[in-house]
Amino acid sequence: MDEAPGPNAARTWPGGPAKSTAAARLGLAAKIAVSAALLAFLSQKVEWPAVGARLSGATFGPMVGALALMIGLVFIAALRWRLLVQQSDVRMPISVAVQLTFAGLFFGQVLPATVGGDVVRGYLACQRGLPWREVVSGIVLDRITALLGSLTLILMGLPWLMTLVAGTPALLAFAAFASAALVCALGTLLCIDLIPLPGWIARHPWIGSGLNLARRVRTGLLSKAGIAALALSLVTHLTTVVVVVLIGKGLAVPVSLKAGFVVVPLAILAAAVPVSLNGWGVREGVIVVGLALFGISSGDALLISIMLGVGVILSVLPGIVTWLTSR
């Protein structure tokens, strides 16, 4: 069984812990600034009395249904990760996968930490005795299948999007170019080990580990478990579309399934780009712009997006219990 890196591994990091910590703090400050700036910009166009009226007249039932679905999404994410880890003949009980997924999502969504939720999830998995190589490859596969799921839905909704932005060819060209560039970049990363590299480069420990990881990830994606995980990713994103529709219904905002299908995958993909604090601001911007194409005001769209973000936080709160009991 592979052993996890020892406690002194961080001391060999180039530049030392001090520089790494300073860079992490600077990165966190930049993300907070981006989120704050985007939210402030979006708030300028909001009629807050109307937003207050929406909140005061909100219907309880659809909101509870949306929150229940979001909690259910955590269990689907746990099942997806478990499928990807277990394809390497590593046994992970479903109860352990659920606990660690809750903990990882809690740190990924709730705390403005410099250590991501995936790191917490991987650390706790290794603490339970799981081999770290399989844990890391499983987490990378999990992230990639989630990304592929959102890209698939974006491509499926592209014909509808094209009809909506027919009068703005620049926006359509940018969306097409960005999608194509992302697919090409992802394909290159997954097949990078097939590129003939000079021996002195391939033998470098870090590069060699990266090439091995790319090979393992590509093999995992093409396996039965990888295909099943991709299907679960599609279920996850489609459920998120339903969540947004339910939030809109609870706020008496007519968000159609078509609008959700076109806008939500784009928001999920944009929020995954690590330029803001847990996607805040970026997600709101995409949802405001996207729902505006369907005649929904910026205030209503911003409120829906904020309610979605708050719901995600509430749905992963059980993760703190996992963290406290694992210490």
C-alpha positions in Angstrom: 0.0 0.0 0.0 1.3 3.5 -0.9 2.1 5.7 2.0 1.0 9.3 2.3 3.7 12.0 2.2 5.4 12.4 5.5 5.0 15.5 7.8 8.3 17.0 6.5 7.2 16.9 2.9 6.1 20.6 3.0 9.7 21.6 4.0 11.0 20.7 0.5 8.6 23.0 -1.2 10.5 25.6 -3.3 10.6 28.9 -1.6 9.6 27.5 1.8 6.4 27.7 3.8 6.6 31.4 4.4 6.5 32.3 0.7 3.7 29.8 0.1 1.6 31.2 3.0 2.1 34.8 1.8 1.1 33.8 -1.8 -2.0 31.9 -0.5 -3.1 34.9 1.6 -2.6 37.2 -1.4 -4.6 34.9 -3.5 -7.4 34.7 -1.0 -7.5 38.5 -0.7 -7.7 38.8 -4.5 -10.6 36.3 -4.6 -12.5 38.2 -1.9 -11.9 41.5 -3.8 -13.2 40.0 -7.0 -16.4 38.6 -5.3 -17.0 41.9 -3.5 -16.5 44.0 -6.6 -18.8 41.8 -8.8 -21.6 41.7 -6.1 -21.3 45.5 -5.6 -21.6 46.1 -9.4 -24.6 43.8 -9.7 -26.3 45.4 -6.7 -26.2 48.8 -8.4 -28.9 47.7 -10.8 -31.2 46.2 -8.2 -34.4 47.7 -7.0 -34.2 46.7 -3.3 -37.8 47.4 -2.4 -38.9 44.9 -5.0 -36.4 42.4 -3.7 -37.7 42.9 -0.2 -41.3 42.3 -1.5 -40.2 39.1 -3.1 -38.6 37.8 0.1 -41.6 38.8 2.3 -44.0 37.0 0.0 -41.8 33.9 -0.5 -43.6 30.5 -0.4 -42.1 28.1 2.1 -42.8 24.8 0.3 -40.7 25.2 -2.8 -37.8 26.5 -0.8 -37.8 23.5 1.4 -38.0 21.3 -1.6 -35.0 23.0 -3.2 -33.0 22.6 0.0 -33.9 18.9 0.2 -32.7 18.4 -3.3 -29.4 20.2 -2.6 -28.8 17.9 0.4 -29.6 14.9 -1.9 -26.9 16.2 -4.3 -24.3 15.7 -1.6 -25.2 12.0 -1.5 -25.0 11.7 -5.3 -21.6 13.4 -5.2 -20.4 10.9 -2.6 -21.6 8.0 -4.7 -19.8 9.4 -7.7 -16.5 9.7 -5.9 -16.9 6.3 -4.4 -17.4 4.7 -7.8 -14.2 6.4 -9.1 -12.1 5.4 -6.1 -13.3 1.8 -6.0 -12.3 1.1 -9.6 -8.8 0.7 -8.3 -9.9 -2.2 -6.1 -10.0 0.1 -3.1 -12.9 -0.5 -0.7 -14.7 2.6 0.5 -17.9 2.2 2.5 -20.7 4.4 1.3 -21.1 5.9 4.8 -17.4 7.0 4.7 -17.8 8.5 1.2 -20.8 10.5 2.4 -19.1 11.7 5.6 -16.0 12.8 3.7 -17.9 14.4 0.9 -19.9 16.5 3.4 -16.7 17.6 5.1 -15.0 18.5 1.8 -18.0 20.5 0.6 -18.3 22.2 4.0 -14.7 23.5 3.8 -15.0 24.2 0.0 -18.2 26.3 0.4 -18.4 27.7 3.9 -14.9 28.8 5.0 -12.7 31.3 3.1 -9.8 28.9 3.7 -6.6 28.6 1.7 -6.9 24.8 1.9 -9.6 23.7 -0.5 -12.3 21.2 0.2 -10.7 18.6 -2.0 -7.6 18.7 0.2 -9.7 18.2 3.3 -11.5 15.3 1.7 -8.3 13.7 0.6 -6.6 14.2 4.0 -9.5 12.6 5.8 -9.6 9.7 3.4 -5.9 9.0 3.9 -6.5 9.3 7.6 -9.0 6.5 7.3 -6.3 4.3 5.7 -7.1 4.7 2.0 -4.1 4.8 -0.3 -3.3 8.4 -1.2 -2.6 7.8 -4.9 -6.1 6.3 -5.5 -7.7 9.0 -3.4 -6.0 11.8 -5.4 -6.8 10.2 -8.8 -10.4 9.7 -7.6 -10.8 13.3 -6.6 -9.3 14.5 -9.9 -11.6 12.2 -11.8 -14.5 13.4 -9.7 -13.7 17.0 -10.7 -13.3 16.2 -14.4 -16.6 14.2 -14.6 -18.4 17.2 -13.0 -16.8 19.5 -15.5 -17.7 17.2 -18.4 -21.2 17.0 -17.2 -21.7 20.8 -17.2 -20.0 21.0 -20.7 -22.3 18.4 -22.0 -25.4 20.3 -20.9 -23.9 23.6 -22.2 -23.5 22.1 -25.6 -27.0 20.6 -25.5 -28.4 24.0 -24.6 -26.3 25.9 -27.2 -29.0 25.9 -29.9 -31.4 27.6 -27.6 -28.6 30.1 -26.5 -27.9 30.8 -30.2 -31.5 31.9 -30.8 -31.4 34.1 -27.8 -28.2 35.9 -28.6 -28.7 36.0 -32.4 -28.5 39.8 -32.3 -25.2 39.8 -30.4 -22.7 37.7 -32.5 -19.8 38.8 -30.4 -21.3 37.2 -27.3 -22.1 34.0 -29.2 -18.6 33.9 -30.7 -17.0 34.3 -27.3 -19.2 31.5 -25.8 -18.3 29.1 -28.7 -14.6 30.0 -28.5 -14.5 29.6 -24.7 -16.3 26.2 -24.9 -14.0 24.9 -27.6 -10.9 26.2 -25.8 -11.9 24.5 -22.6 -12.6 21.2 -24.4 -9.2 21.3 -26.2 -7.4 22.2 -23.0 -9.0 19.4 -21.1 -8.3 16.9 -23.9 -4.6 18.0 -24.0 -4.2 17.5 -20.2 -5.8 14.1 -20.3 -3.5 12.9 -23.2 -0.4 14.8 -22.2 1.4 11.5 -21.3 1.1 10.4 -24.9 3.2 13.4 -26.1 6.9 12.3 -26.6 8.9 14.3 -24.1 12.7 14.4 -23.7 13.9 11.8 -21.2 15.3 14.4 -18.8 11.9 16.1 -18.6 9.9 12.9 -18.3 12.2 11.6 -15.5 11.6 14.7 -13.3 9.7 13.4 -10.2 6.9 16.0 -10.4 6.5 15.7 -14.2 6.6 11.9 -14.0 3.9 11.9 -11.3 1.8 14.3 -13.4 2.1 12.1 -16.4 1.1 9.0 -14.4 -1.9 10.9 -13.0 -3.0 11.9 -16.5 -2.8 8.2 -17.6 -4.8 7.0 -14.6 -7.4 9.7 -15.1 -7.9 8.9 -18.8 -8.2 5.2 -18.1 -10.7 5.9 -15.3 -12.8 8.1 -17.5 -13.1 5.4 -20.2 -14.0 2.7 -17.7 -17.6 1.7 -16.7 -17.2 3.6 -13.4 -16.1 6.7 -15.3 -19.2 6.5 -17.6 -21.4 5.9 -14.6 -19.8 8.9 -12.8 -20.5 11.1 -15.8 -24.1 10.0 -15.8 -24.3 11.0 -12.1 -22.8 14.4 -13.0 -25.5 15.0 -15.5 -28.1 14.0 -12.9 -26.5 16.5 -10.5 -26.5 19.4 -12.9 -30.1 18.7 -14.0 -31.2 18.5 -10.4 -29.5 21.9 -9.9 -31.6 23.3 -12.7 -34.7 22.0 -10.9 -33.5 23.6 -7.7 -33.2 27.0 -9.4 -36.7 26.6 -10.8 -38.1 25.8 -7.4 -36.3 28.8 -5.8 -37.9 30.9 -8.5 -41.3 29.4 -7.8 -40.9 30.1 -4.1 -40.1 33.7 -4.9 -42.9 34.0 -7.5 -40.3 34.5 -10.2 -41.3 32.5 -13.4 -38.1 30.7 -14.2 -38.8 28.1 -16.8 -37.0 24.7 -17.1 -35.7 26.0 -20.5 -34.2 29.0 -18.9 -32.6 26.9 -16.1 -31.3 24.4 -18.6 -29.5 27.2 -20.6 -28.3 29.3 -17.7 -27.5 27.0 -14.8 -24.7 24.9 -16.4 -23.0 28.1 -17.6 -23.2 29.4 -14.0 -21.8 26.2 -12.6 -18.9 26.2 -15.0 -18.1 29.9 -14.5 -18.3 29.5 -10.7 -15.7 26.6 -10.9 -13.1 29.0 -12.2 -10.9 29.9 -9.2 -11.0 33.7 -9.6 -13.5 34.5 -6.8 -14.4 33.3 -3.3 -16.2 30.0 -3.7 -17.7 31.3 -7.0 -19.6 34.2 -5.3 -20.0 37.1 -7.7 -19.1 35.1 -10.8 -22.1 32.8 -10.4 -24.4 35.8 -9.7 -23.1 37.6 -12.8 -23.8 34.7 -15.1 -27.3 34.1 -13.7 -28.2 37.8 -13.9 -27.0 38.1 -17.5 -28.5 34.7 -18.5 -31.9 35.1 -17.0 -32.1 38.6 -18.5 -32.4 36.8 -21.9 -35.6 35.3 -20.6 -37.1 38.6 -19.4 -36.2 38.2 -15.7 -35.1 41.4 -13.9 -31.6 41.7 -12.5 -32.9 42.0 -9.0 -35.0 38.8 -9.2 -32.1 36.9 -10.8 -29.6 38.2 -8.3 -31.9 37.1 -5.5 -32.3 33.6 -6.9 -28.6 33.2 -7.3 -27.9 34.4 -3.7 -30.6 32.0 -2.4 -28.9 29.2 -4.4 -25.6 30.0 -2.7 -27.1 30.2 0.7 -28.9 26.9 0.1 -25.6 25.2 -0.8 -24.1 26.4 2.4 -27.0 25.1 4.5 -26.9 21.8 2.7 -23.3 21.1 3.6 -23.4 22.2 7.2 -23.4 18.5 8.4 -19.8 18.4 7.2 -18.6 20.2 10.3 -19.7 17.2 12.4 -17.5 14.9 10.2 -14.6 17.2 10.7 -14.9 17.5 14.4 -15.3 13.7 14.9 -12.3 13.0 12.7 -9.9 15.1 14.7 
